[in-house]
């Protein structure tokens, strides 16, 4: 049974009033907006996509996110998690872009090859998930493994926290980001104890606060075009009102299937699956829900595989995974209702077709997005650390495993950034280097694999490893 309700306002099964649910769902939408827009913007920039197609790519990834979130909350693990794009899929995508656009080919060819790799590789996750194979490893996974893995999901994203928030220097960016962070702290930790409005919507209100400040300093001329804090309304004026194109499959051409690219993409799926398992545990713990069972994990990953297949068919140029940002939002809002998450998914689907409305959100300045990263990713890291209370932290065995997993999860990606593997290998086995590099550059994957391996081969009792307390927590 679930742990006794202590601080969560709405549990997984609760259905808040319709009005509250809609705005809480929109809050989830806004929380994941930054990362969801950033992924297609990065890809579109690398592929040299024109502005119109870039906007379409953004709408398409939002549509896929809404559809897959609904699937996850109904036939999947049924946890209050948002599905969306993953940075894990970017390394193999850049390999493909370099081999196509980098060699003078059009961006359509890159889209077709990325799409082909995502579609075929999705079978890997679908089979591992729905067959139940991946769920059976749950008995080998304890807090010593999950703690560093979850924490690295937040800590590994430090490069997109303060650098994004304060990139414009001591002027407008510091003002907007700083006040947004202060607002998030005040709304969630102070005002929330006195007002239901701030208790339920601290993230949404903090985003609106920073956004309004950016609009004001743009209007008075404090910041100009090109500044990170500048709010550019021309994007809204140029966008059409409605478009059906996001749902059209193969809009950029029929996918191309190449075995080496598919195998490289499998590495992204492995990293994504490890990240998602960590997210399942994190959201269950922060939601005061039962610890995920083998069946829940299997259904969750199998559904994510189906989501990746859908994403490939409508050509998002990315896969689908569980979003860490929204776990942080649950921690701040104390709302863990899957009903609310479904409202958020519905908003994503509708706004994918209302192009003009979606364009409004593209005006959200970078300092506001970066400020949200600073608050929410920190919460995720803290949730990961909280799992360690279940194991014996006076054990030298546990301290070694946890410390080594943390350090290598931060250090090994830096190595592979500088020394990617396989560039000087024979062409026939270069794909293997791409796979090793992709996994090695993903901090939570490194920490998870190290923690899982050492925790199961080094001697230790169930009590010492926290497995008994882990099982009782469910």
C-alpha positions in Angstrom: 0.0 0.0 0.0 1.0 3.6 -0.5 2.7 5.5 2.3 0.4 7.4 4.5 -0.5 10.8 3.0 1.6 13.5 4.6 2.2 16.5 2.4 0.8 15.8 -1.1 -2.4 17.9 -1.8 -3.7 15.7 -4.7 -2.6 12.1 -4.9 -2.4 10.1 -8.1 -6.0 9.0 -7.9 -7.5 12.4 -7.0 -9.5 14.5 -9.5 -9.2 18.2 -8.6 -12.1 20.5 -9.7 -12.1 21.1 -13.5 -10.9 24.7 -13.2 -8.0 23.8 -11.0 -7.1 20.8 -13.2 -7.0 22.9 -16.4 -4.6 25.4 -14.9 -2.5 22.8 -13.1 -2.3 21.0 -16.5 -1.2 24.2 -18.2 1.5 24.6 -15.5 2.9 21.2 -16.5 2.8 22.3 -20.1 4.7 25.5 -19.3 7.2 23.6 -17.2 8.2 21.3 -20.0 7.9 23.9 -22.7 11.5 25.1 -22.5 13.1 21.7 -23.0 10.5 20.7 -25.6 11.1 23.8 -27.7 14.9 23.7 -27.2 15.3 20.2 -28.7 13.7 21.0 -32.1 15.5 24.4 -32.1 18.9 22.7 -31.6 18.1 20.1 -34.3 16.6 22.7 -36.8 19.7 24.9 -36.4 22.1 22.1 -37.0 20.1 21.0 -40.1 19.7 24.6 -41.3 16.0 24.3 -41.5 14.0 27.3 -42.7 11.9 29.2 -40.2 8.6 27.8 -41.3 9.7 24.2 -41.0 11.3 24.9 -37.7 7.9 26.1 -36.3 6.3 23.0 -37.7 8.9 20.8 -36.1 8.1 22.5 -32.7 4.4 21.9 -33.1 5.0 18.3 -34.2 7.0 17.5 -31.1 4.3 19.0 -28.9 1.7 16.8 -30.6 3.7 13.7 -30.0 4.2 14.7 -26.4 0.5 15.1 -25.8 -0.4 11.8 -27.4 2.3 9.8 -25.6 1.5 11.3 -22.3 -2.1 10.2 -22.7 -0.9 6.7 -23.6 1.4 6.5 -20.5 -1.4 7.6 -18.1 -3.8 5.0 -19.5 -2.1 1.9 -20.8 1.4 2.6 -19.4 2.7 2.9 -15.9 -0.2 5.3 -15.0 2.1 7.5 -13.0 1.7 11.4 -13.2 4.5 11.8 -15.7 4.8 13.9 -18.9 6.3 12.4 -22.0 8.4 14.4 -24.3 11.6 14.6 -26.3 15.0 13.7 -24.8 18.5 15.1 -25.0 19.6 11.4 -25.1 18.6 11.2 -28.7 20.7 14.2 -29.8 24.2 12.6 -30.1 23.1 10.0 -32.7 21.0 12.6 -34.5 24.1 14.8 -34.8 26.1 11.9 -36.2 23.4 11.6 -38.9 23.3 15.4 -39.5 27.0 15.5 -39.9 26.9 12.7 -42.5 24.1 14.4 -44.5 23.8 18.2 -44.0 27.5 18.3 -43.2 28.3 16.8 -46.6 26.1 19.3 -48.5 22.8 17.3 -48.5 19.5 18.9 -47.8 17.9 18.9 -44.3 15.1 16.6 -45.6 17.7 13.8 -46.0 18.8 14.2 -42.4 15.2 14.1 -41.2 14.5 11.0 -43.2 17.6 9.2 -41.8 16.9 10.3 -38.2 13.3 9.2 -38.6 14.3 5.8 -40.0 16.7 5.1 -37.1 14.1 6.2 -34.5 11.3 4.0 -36.0 13.3 0.8 -36.3 15.1 1.3 -33.0 11.8 1.8 -31.2 11.2 -1.9 -31.6 14.1 -2.5 -29.2 12.3 -0.6 -26.4 8.8 -2.0 -27.3 10.0 -5.6 -27.1 12.1 -5.1 -23.9 9.2 -3.3 -22.2 6.1 -5.3 -23.2 7.9 -8.7 -23.0 8.5 -8.0 -19.3 12.2 -8.6 -19.6 13.2 -5.2 -18.4 10.9 -5.3 -15.5 12.5 -8.5 -14.1 15.7 -6.6 -13.4 13.8 -4.6 -10.7 14.9 -7.1 -8.0 18.5 -6.2 -8.7 17.9 -2.4 -8.5 18.0 -0.7 -5.1 18.5 2.8 -3.6 22.3 2.5 -4.1 21.7 2.4 -7.8 18.6 4.6 -8.1 19.9 7.4 -5.8 22.9 8.5 -8.0 20.9 7.8 -11.2 18.1 10.2 -10.3 20.4 12.8 -8.8 22.5 12.8 -12.0 19.4 13.5 -14.1 19.3 16.9 -12.4 23.0 17.5 -11.8 24.1 16.5 -15.3 22.0 19.4 -16.7 24.0 22.1 -14.9 25.2 23.4 -18.2 21.7 24.5 -19.1 20.9 26.2 -15.8 22.8 29.3 -14.9 24.4 29.7 -18.4 20.9 29.9 -20.0 19.5 32.0 -17.2 22.2 34.6 -17.1 23.6 34.4 -20.6 22.9 38.1 -21.4 25.2 39.4 -18.7 24.5 41.6 -15.7 21.8 43.6 -17.4 18.4 42.3 -18.4 19.2 38.6 -18.1 20.3 38.8 -14.4 17.2 40.9 -13.6 14.7 38.6 -15.3 16.3 35.3 -14.2 17.1 36.5 -10.7 13.5 37.8 -10.0 12.1 34.6 -11.5 14.1 32.5 -9.2 13.2 34.7 -6.2 9.5 34.5 -7.2 9.7 30.7 -7.4 11.2 30.5 -3.9 8.7 33.0 -2.4 5.7 31.4 -4.1 6.6 27.8 -3.3 8.2 28.1 0.1 6.5 31.2 1.7 3.3 32.3 0.1 2.2 28.7 -0.5 1.8 28.2 3.2 -0.8 31.1 3.3 -2.5 31.0 0.0 -4.0 28.1 -2.0 -3.3 30.0 -5.3 0.4 30.0 -4.6 0.3 26.6 -3.1 -1.0 25.1 -6.3 0.6 27.3 -9.0 4.1 28.4 -7.8 5.8 27.4 -11.1 3.2 28.9 -13.3 3.1 32.2 -11.4 6.9 32.4 -11.3 7.0 31.9 -15.1 4.4 34.6 -15.6 6.3 36.9 -13.2 9.6 36.6 -15.2 7.8 36.8 -18.5 6.0 40.0 -17.6 9.3 41.6 -16.3 10.9 40.7 -19.7 8.0 42.2 -21.6 8.3 45.4 -19.6 12.1 45.9 -20.0 11.6 45.1 -23.7 8.9 47.8 -24.0 11.0 50.5 -22.3 14.0 49.7 -24.5 16.3 48.4 -21.8 17.0 45.3 -24.0 16.9 45.1 -27.7 16.6 42.5 -30.5 19.1 39.7 -30.0 19.3 40.0 -26.2 18.2 36.8 -24.4 15.7 38.8 -22.3 14.1 40.4 -25.4 10.5 39.4 -26.1 10.0 39.3 -29.9 6.4 39.5 -30.9 7.1 39.3 -34.7 7.1 35.5 -34.3 3.4 35.7 -33.3 2.4 38.0 -36.1 4.0 35.9 -38.8 2.5 32.6 -37.6 -0.8 31.2 -39.1 -3.7 30.6 -36.8 -4.3 26.9 -37.5 -2.3 24.1 -39.2 -3.1 20.3 -39.6 0.5 19.6 -40.7 1.8 18.3 -37.3 -0.3 15.1 -37.6 0.8 14.4 -41.2 3.2 11.4 -41.3 6.4 11.5 -43.3 5.9 15.2 -44.1 9.6 15.6 -44.9 9.9 12.4 -47.0 9.9 8.6 -46.6 12.3 7.4 -43.9 15.6 5.9 -44.8 16.9 2.8 -42.9 20.6 2.3 -42.4 21.8 -0.4 -40.0 24.8 1.6 -38.5 22.6 4.6 -37.7 19.9 2.4 -36.2 22.5 0.7 -33.9 23.8 4.1 -32.9 20.2 5.2 -32.1 19.8 2.1 -29.8 22.3 3.6 -27.5 20.0 6.6 -27.1 17.2 4.3 -26.3 19.3 2.5 -23.6 20.2 5.9 -22.0 16.6 7.0 -22.2 15.3 3.8 -20.6 17.7 4.1 -17.7 16.7 7.7 -17.2 13.0 6.8 -17.4 13.3 4.1 -14.8 15.0 6.6 -12.5 12.1 9.0 -13.2 9.5 6.4 -12.4 11.1 5.9 -9.0 11.5 9.6 -8.4 7.9 10.5 -9.3 6.6 7.6 -7.2 8.6 8.7 -4.2 7.8 12.3 -4.5 4.1 11.5 -5.1 4.0 9.2 -2.0 2.9 6.4 -4.3 3.9 2.7 -4.1 7.4 1.9 -5.4 7.1 0.9 -9.1 6.6 -2.8 -9.6 8.2 -4.9 -12.4 4.9 -4.8 -14.3 4.7 -1.0 -14.0 8.2 -0.5 -15.3 7.6 -2.9 -18.2 4.4 -1.2 -19.2 6.0 2.2 -18.9 8.9 1.4 -21.1 6.8 -0.5 -23.6 4.5 2.5 -23.9 7.5 4.8 -24.3 8.6 2.6 -27.2 5.2 3.0 -28.8 5.6 6.8 -28.2 8.9 6.7 -30.0 7.3 4.9 -32.9 4.6 7.6 -33.1 7.2 10.3 -32.9 9.1 8.7 -35.8 6.0 8.4 -37.9 5.1 12.1 -37.6 8.9 13.0 -37.8 9.7 14.8 -34.6 13.4 14.0 -35.2 13.5 12.8 -31.5 12.1 10.0 -29.4 9.8 10.0 -26.4 10.8 9.7 -22.7 9.6 10.7 -19.3 10.2 14.4 -18.5 12.3 15.1 -15.3 11.1 18.7 -15.2 7.6 17.8 -14.3 8.8 15.7 -11.4 10.3 18.9 -10.0 7.0 20.6 -10.6 5.2 17.9 -8.5 7.6 18.5 -5.7 7.0 22.2 -5.7 3.2 22.1 -6.2 2.5 19.0 -4.2 0.0 17.9 -6.9 0.5 14.4 -8.2 -2.8 13.7 -9.9 -2.6 11.8 -13.2 -5.9 13.5 -14.0 -4.1 16.8 -14.0 -1.4 15.4 -16.3 -4.0 14.3 -18.8 -5.3 17.9 -18.9 -1.7 19.0 -19.6 -1.5 16.4 -22.4 -4.8 17.7 -23.8 -3.4 21.2 -23.9 -0.4 20.0 -25.7 -2.4 18.3 -28.4 -4.8 21.3 -28.9 -2.0 23.9 -29.0 0.0 21.8 -31.5 -2.7 22.7 -34.1 -3.3 26.3 -32.9 -0.1 27.6 -34.4 -0.7 31.3 -33.5 -1.3 30.4 -29.8 1.8 28.2 -29.8 3.9 31.0 -31.3 3.1 33.1 -28.2 5.0 30.7 -26.0 8.0 30.9 -28.3 8.4 34.4 -27.0 9.3 33.1 -23.6 12.8 34.6 -23.0 15.8 32.4 -22.2 16.4 33.8 -18.7 12.9 32.6 -17.6 13.5 29.1 -19.0 17.0 29.0 -17.4 15.5 30.1 -14.1 13.1 27.2 -14.1 15.9 24.8 -14.9 17.8 26.1 -11.8 14.8 25.4 -9.5 13.4 22.2 -11.0 16.6 20.3 -11.8 17.8 21.0 -8.3 14.6 19.5 -6.9 15.2 16.3 -9.0 18.7 16.0 -7.6 17.4 16.3 -4.1 14.8 13.6 -4.7 17.6 11.3 -5.9 19.6 11.9 -2.8 16.5 11.3 -0.6 16.5 7.6 -1.8 19.8 7.1 0.0 18.2 7.3 3.4 16.9 3.8 2.8 20.4 2.2 2.7 23.2 2.2 5.3 25.1 5.4 4.7 27.7 4.4 7.3 28.7 1.4 5.2 32.1 1.9 3.4 30.8 -0.4 0.7 27.8 1.8 -0.1 29.9 5.0 0.2 32.4 3.7 -2.3 29.7 2.6 -4.8 27.7 5.8 -4.5 30.7 8.1 -4.6 32.2 6.3 -7.6 28.9 6.3 -9.5 28.5 10.1 -8.8 32.0 11.0 -9.9 32.1 8.9 -13.0 28.6 10.0 -14.0 30.0 13.6 -14.0 33.5 12.9 -15.2 33.1 10.3 -18.0 30.8 12.4 -20.1 33.5 15.1 -20.1 36.0 12.6 -21.4 33.7 11.5 -24.2 33.0 15.1 -25.1 36.7 15.6 -25.8 37.6 12.1 -27.0 34.7 10.5 -28.9 35.3 6.9 -29.6 35.3 5.3 -33.1 36.4 8.2 -35.3 39.6 6.5 -36.3 38.1 3.0 -36.3 37.5 0.9 -39.4 34.2 2.1 -41.1 32.6 -1.3 -40.5 32.7 -1.0 -36.7 32.4 2.8 -36.3 28.8 2.2 -35.1 30.1 0.5 -32.0 32.2 3.6 -31.1 29.0 5.7 -31.6 27.1 3.5 -29.2 29.8 3.6 -26.6 30.2 7.4 -26.9 26.5 8.0 -26.7 26.1 6.0 -23.5 29.4 7.4 -22.1 28.2 11.0 -22.6 25.0 10.4 -20.7 25.7 10.9 -17.0 22.7 9.2 -15.6 23.4 6.1 -17.8 27.0 5.9 -16.5 25.9 6.3 -12.9 23.1 3.8 -13.3 25.3 1.1 -15.0 28.1 1.5 -12.4 25.7 1.5 -9.5 23.8 -1.5 -10.8 27.0 -3.5 -11.5 28.8 -2.8 -8.3 25.8 -3.1 -6.0 25.2 -6.6 -7.3 28.7 -7.9 -7.3 30.2 -6.5 -4.1 29.2 -8.4 -1.0 26.5 -6.7 1.1 23.4 -7.7 3.1 19.9 -6.7 2.0 19.6 -4.4 5.0 22.9 -2.8 4.1 21.9 -2.3 0.5 18.5 -0.9 1.5 16.6 -3.6 -0.5 14.5 -4.6 2.5 13.5 -1.0 3.3 13.0 -0.4 -0.5 10.5 -3.2 -0.7 8.7 -2.1 2.5 8.4 1.4 1.1 6.2 0.0 -1.6 
